[in-house]
């Protein structure tokens, strides 16, 4: 049944801008894939990562279980440093055309993922956790930034393919 639903999603037209986020399907029966994620509106169920249009039309999805070591892209090899969130995004990006833009939240975003997508000519934008930033990135301290409203700091990589902004 899941294959039929996925095939129908894959037939939807591909827009230039795509959002990728996770969704919980409420499910309380005993199966290996059932997860508990504290703080979610629906904390128990099957965790699904969905790529969707700006209107919410699903384009593709991936049912997640465990650490995601078996999740892989069909088009490129997975970078070693990529976590489950990044692996799922790369897998879902297999069905997107070149030149697409992906928008995602902090669970998925990492510099390694953005580099991998850039190599496939897919742009990415997302919030990022400070623990996922390279050690070489040095921003202004929060105390300095709070002195003036609207302050921001940015770091651009030498090849200008990755920009990180703190505001």
N, C-alpha and C positions, 0 to 999 in steps of 0.2 A: 504494500500500500504506500509506504514511504517513497518508493521508487517512482510510482505513478504521480504522486504529488510533486516530487522534485522535477520530473520530466515536464510537467505542466508549468512549473515556475521557470524552467530553462527556456520555454517557448516565449516568455514575455520579452518585449523589445528592450534593448539595453540602452539606458540613457548615459549621458556623459558624467553625471554626478550620482554617486552611490553611497549609501550609508551602511555600515556594518555594525551590528550590535547583538547582544545576547538576549534571549527570551526564555522564560521558564514555562513549560507546558505542565499544568497541574496534573500530578500522577502520584498516587499513594500506594500502589501495589508494589510487590517485592520484585524488582528487576535490578540487574547489575548497573544499569545506566542511571538509575535514580540518584539525584544529588540533593544535598541540603546546602543552601547558600544563605547564611545569616544576613539579615538586613534587606532582603528582597521582598517586594509585596507578595509574591508567591514563592515562599522559601523552599518548598519541597516539590520536586518534579523532574522532568527530563529537560536538560539544558540544551538549547539549540542556538547556534549562531546563524544569523540571517543577514543576507545582503538584500537591500531593498531600495526602491526609488525614493525620491523626495516626497512622493505621495503615499508611501508605505506599501507599494506593491512588491511582494517578494520576488526576487530574481533567482536566488539559490539559497540553500541552507545546509548546515552540517550538524548532525547530532553528536554531541560531545560526551565522552566518558573517560574517566581516569586522567592520566597525565598527557594524553594525546600523542604519544610517541609514534603511533601508527598513522597519524594524519600526515599526508604528503601532497605536494603539488604535482600535477601531471606534466607541467611544462618546464619546471626548473628544479634542481636539487635544493633541499632545505638547508639553510645555513645552520651550523652547529649551535650557535648561541641563541637560537630562536625558541621562545617559550610556546606554550600551547596556543595562546592568543594570536601570536604572530603566525604560527603554522596554519591556523584556521583561516586567517585573512588571506594568506598566500594561496591556499586551496580554493577559497571562494573567488579570488581574483582570476583564476584560470578561465572563468566564463565571461570575463569583461574584455571589451575591445581596447586596443592600444589608445592612449590619450584620455582614458577615464580618470576621474578623481574620486578617491575614497575618503570618507569622513568617518572617524571612529573615536572611541573614548579611551581613557587611560589604561584600561585592561589590555587593550590590543597594541597600543602604540609603543614602538621602540625604534631606536636609530637603525638597528640592523634590519628591521622590517621595512622602514622607509627606503633604505639603500636597495634592498631586494626589489621592491616595487618600482623604484626609479630605473633600475636596470631593464625592466620590462616596459618602460615608458608609461607607467601609471603613477599619477601624482597622489600623495597622501597628506592628510591633515588630521591632527588629533592632539588631545591633551596628553601629557606624559608625566609619569611619576618621577620625582627627583632622583629616586634610587636607580632609575634606568638611564640616567644621563651619563655620558662618558666622564671619567675623572678629570679630563682636560678642560671641561666646560666650567668657566668661572663667571658667575653673575654677581651683580650688586647684592649686598646684604638686604634682607627684608626691612631692617630698621632704617636704612638709608632710603629705601623706596617709599616708605610710609610718610616721609617728611613732606613729600609733594604729591598731591593727587594726580593720577594719570601717568605716573612714571613707568617706564618700561625699559628693559635691557634686552639685547639680542646678540646672538652668536651665529655667525655664518661660516660654514666650513669652507676651506680653501677652494674646493672645486665648485662652490656655490650651489650644490645640489640639496643641501640640508640647512635649514634655518631653524633655530630654537629661540623662542621669545618668552621672556618672563615679564609679567605685568602685575 
